Amino acid sequence: MIVALTGGIGAGKTTVAELFAAHGAFVVDADDLARQSLSPGSPLIAEVAERFGSAVVIDGEVDRQALADIVFNDEQALRDLEALIHPDVARRLQAIHTQLNGEQILIYAIPL
């Protein structure tokens, strides 16, 4: 079972997630999965560089600040980034869910 835990900054997601974890749930943070999607060696890095320019990739790593400067000032750029990352994040979440084999509840913490 996957339970989505959502909320804005300071809403208490981390506190609630910790309570679930203390009772045996497996907690996954959407932001962590998104960071993994753009970790060094990820094939998505080339796609990010193609869409947003080579200046957002330095020595094979995404310059998160440079990318943020683009996507948080351009709604279409943000949608484009989400279109690149979200399918990979979904695959990662599904892989974790499959690995748990129904033995634990999976709490998926998603910031709004």
QUIJO-V367632 format. One record per residue. SS is DSSP state (A for helix, B for strand, O for the rest). OMEGA is omega in whole degrees, 0 to 359 (none if undefined). D_FIRST is the distance of its C-alpha to the first C-alpha in Angstrom with 1 decimal. Layout:
ss,omega,d_first
SS,OMEGA,D_FIRST
SS,OMEGA,D_FIRST
This chain:
ss,omega,d_first
O,175,0.0
B,177,3.8
B,178,6.5
B,178,9.9
B,185,12.8
B,176,16.1
B,179,19.7
O,178,23.2
O,178,25.2
O,183,25.7
O,179,23.2
O,180,21.6
A,182,18.3
A,179,19.3
A,180,20.2
A,179,17.0
A,178,15.0
A,177,17.5
A,177,16.9
A,181,13.2
A,179,14.3
A,179,17.0
O,172,14.8
O,179,12.9
O,176,10.1
B,185,10.5
B,176,11.9
B,179,12.9
B,181,15.7
A,179,16.4
A,178,20.1
A,179,19.8
A,179,18.4
A,177,21.2
A,178,23.7
A,180,22.7
A,181,23.2
O,179,26.7
O,180,27.5
O,181,30.8
O,180,30.9
O,176,28.3
O,179,29.6
A,182,28.6
A,179,31.4
A,179,34.0
A,178,32.4
A,179,32.4
A,180,36.0
A,183,37.0
A,189,35.6
A,178,36.5
O,184,39.5
A,180,40.3
A,180,40.9
A,178,37.1
B,180,36.9
B,180,39.1
O,176,39.5
O,179,36.3
B,178,34.2
B,172,33.1
O,188,35.2
A,180,32.4
A,179,35.1
A,179,37.0
A,179,34.0
A,179,33.0
A,179,36.6
A,191,36.3
A,180,32.9
O,175,33.2
O,183,36.6
O,184,35.9
A,179,33.2
A,178,33.5
A,178,33.2
A,178,29.9
A,178,28.5
A,178,29.8
A,178,28.2
A,179,24.8
A,177,25.4
A,189,26.0
A,188,23.2
A,178,20.2
A,179,19.8
A,177,20.0
A,179,17.5
A,178,15.0
A,179,16.0
A,178,15.6
A,180,12.0
A,179,11.2
A,178,13.3
A,180,11.6
A,179,8.1
A,181,10.4
A,179,12.3
A,174,9.8
O,177,9.6
O,183,6.7
O,179,9.0
O,170,7.6
O,179,5.3
B,177,6.1
B,182,8.5
B,183,10.4
B,186,13.9
B,177,16.0
B,178,19.6
O,none,21.5
